[in-house]
């Protein structure tokens, strides 16, 4: 954002991003609702839920976890986006607060023009260093995913895993439908091939599948998009925003899991 310089360009790009995010999220929710009502992956889970409720220890854990949550009004949600301080936003790891601060800071740097050039360079170098650290950490992520799967099997049994597998199979099928139908249409309108793009980011797709986290692929995705010819300032603005406002896969999963 700081490298764009022109605040008018920042506003135009940001508005286009938000309109695109809104449209894609709506499509993801609609497709998820249709598929879950056709496949009905939760059928037969009532017996399993009854057994879990009979287990007082497990019920107490669920109630304790649910008690930590509270309903937020629209006003409270908007106020929670504003961090108490820049350090607080990064310390808590609240992505919306970090994004809010980053946008304001980027606007401030952009308004300074050449005076902020050295600081922008330092921030770029700092970001590259953090991305490299994340790259090293991700080598160990599959071990963590395997440990989580082993714990579920050991504590809940094979029955819970089988039901979960059917649900996740439905989620993946729905995601593939969304990618090739909706995103395929978007790619066609934009004038490039979806298959060539998926081939280009195949390593990042495998990384996401192996770690169960799309955030692990963010640094590499940013570099690849820039290498493919996308404007660096647009990538730096739109891609992190998409991680907060365009979670299509999450929308599909939450829709199917809720039903």
N, C-alpha and C positions, 0 to 999 in steps of 0.2 A: 504494500500500500504506500509506503514511504517513497518507493521508487517511481510511482505513478506521477507524483507531482501535482497533476491536475485533479482537484477535488471533484470537478464535474465528472471526470472519467470514473473516479472511485464510486460516485453516486450511481452512475449509469450501470456499471458492472455489478454493483451490489444489488440494485433493483432487479436486474435481469436474473441474477442468481436466486434471489428470494422467490421470484415468480416461477422459475424452473423448479426450485425445491418444493414449492407448494403443489405444483402440478404432479410431480413425480410421487410425492407422498400420498396424494389423493389416489393415484393409480395403484400404488402398492397396497393401500388399505382396501380398496375395492376388490382387487385380485385375491388378496388374502381371505376376505370374507366369502367370496364365491367358492374358492377351492376348499376351505375348511368345512363348509356346509355340504360339499359334494363327497369329500373323502371321510369326514367325521373321524379323525384320528383319535379323539378322546373317548370313543365308545368303548365301554368295558372298564373304564377307570374308576367307576363308582365303588366297586368292591375294594380296590386298592386304597382309595381315599378313606373308606370306612375303617379299614385296618389301621391306617395311619392315625385317624382320630381316636381310635381305641387306645393307642399308645400315648399315655399321658405325658411322658418325657418329650416326645416329638411335638405334641400339641403345645406344650409349654414353650418350646423353642420358637415355634411359629408365632404364637401370640406375643412373645417378647420381641421378636423381630418386627411384627406388624405394628406393635405399639410405638416403635420409634418413628414411624411415618405419621405425617399429619396432612390434612387436606389444606391446600394452598388456594387462596383466591387469586384472581388475575392480577390484582394490585400487589399482593405479596410476592407472586412469581416475578413480576417485573422488578420489584425492589431487591429481590434476592440476586438478580443478575449483577447489580452494582456491588462491587467488593468494598470492604471496609478500607482496604489499602491494597497496593500492588503486591506487596509481599504476602498478604493474607490470601489473595486469589491463587497465587502459585503454590503456597504452602498447603492449602486444602485440596488442590488439584481439581477445583471446580471449573470445568471446561468453558461454561458460559461466562463466568466471571473473568477468566483468563482472556477469552475472546473479546469481551467488552473492553477490558483494559488495553488489549493489543490494538483494537480498532482506534480508540482514542489516541493512543501513543503514536500509531502510524499516521493519523491525521495531523498530529502535532509536528512530526518529523517532516511530513510532506509540505507543510506550510512554511517550514524553514528553508527549503530549497537546498542550495549548495552548502549552507552552513552545517547541515546535518549529514553531509556526505560521509565524513569519517566515522561518525557514530553508526550509520547504516552499515558500513563495511565491517565494523566490529561486531554488530549484531548478526550479520551474515556468517562471519567466521565462528561465532559462538554457537549459532544454530547448526552449522555443519559438524562441530565437535559433539554436540548433543545427539545428533542423528547417528554419528559413528558409534557412540556408546550404546544407543538403542539397538543398533545393528549387531553388536557383540552379544548383548543380553538375549536377543531373540534366538541365538543358537541353543539356548537352554529352555526355551519356551515349550517345545514339544514334550520335554520331560515333565513339566508342570501339568500339561494337559493330560498326559498319561496317568499321573498320580491322581488327578481329580476323577478320571474315569474309574480307576481301580477302587477308589474310596466308595463311589456310588454302588459299584457291584458288590463290594464287601458288606456295606451297611444296609442296602435296600434290597439286595437279591436280584436275580435275573429277570423277574417279572417286571419290575419297575423299568429296567433297562430296555426290555422289549417294547413296552409301551412308549417309552421315550424315543426309541429308534423309529417307530412308526410315525410319531409326531415329527421328528426331525427329517424323516424321508419326505413327508408332505411339505415341510418348509423348504427343503432344497428343490423339490420339484416346482414349487411355486416361484422360488427365486429364479430358477432357470426360465420359467415361463415369462416372468417379468423382464429378465435380461434380453431374451431373444425377441419378445413381442414389443414391449414398450421401448426399451433402450435401443433395440434394433431399428425401430422407426425413427428415434431421435438421431441415431448415427446416419441413417439414410438421408434425413432432412439436412443434416450438417455436412454431408458430402464425403463421408469416409466409411470404411468397412468395419463393421463390428467385429468380425472374425479376426481381421488383421490386428485390431486393437487388443482383443483378448489374448492373442498370441504374443503380442508385445509385452503385456503385463502378466504373463503366465506365472512367472516366479513369485510375484506379489500375491497372486490368487492362491498359490500353494502355501505361501507363508501364512495367509489369513486362515486357511483351512487347518493348518498344523497348529496354530497358536490360539485359534478361536477368538482372535482380536484383530479388527481392521486397523486399529491404531498402530500396530506393529509395522504395517506397510506404508504408513504415511510418509516418512522421509524418502523412501525409495520411489514412491509414486510421484512425489514432487520433482525429484531429479529426472525421472523418466519422461514426465510430461514436458519439462523444460527442454530436455534433449530432443523430444519429438517436434519441437518448434512452438510450443505454447509460450505465451508471454509470461516471463517470470513473475511480474507483479500480479497478473491475473491468477496464476496458479497459487501464489502466496496468499491471495485474498479468498478465492473461491473454494479451494480444497479444504482448508481448515474449517471454513464456514459449513461446508457439507458434512463434516464430522459431527456437527451439532444440530443442523437443521435439515439434513437430507439423509436420514437413516432409513432408507427404503427396506433393507433387509430386516432391521429391527421392527419396522412397522408391520411387515408380513408376519414375523414370528409372534409379536405381541397380539396381533389380531387372531391368529390361529390358536395361540395358547389360551387367550381369554375365553374364546368360544368353547 
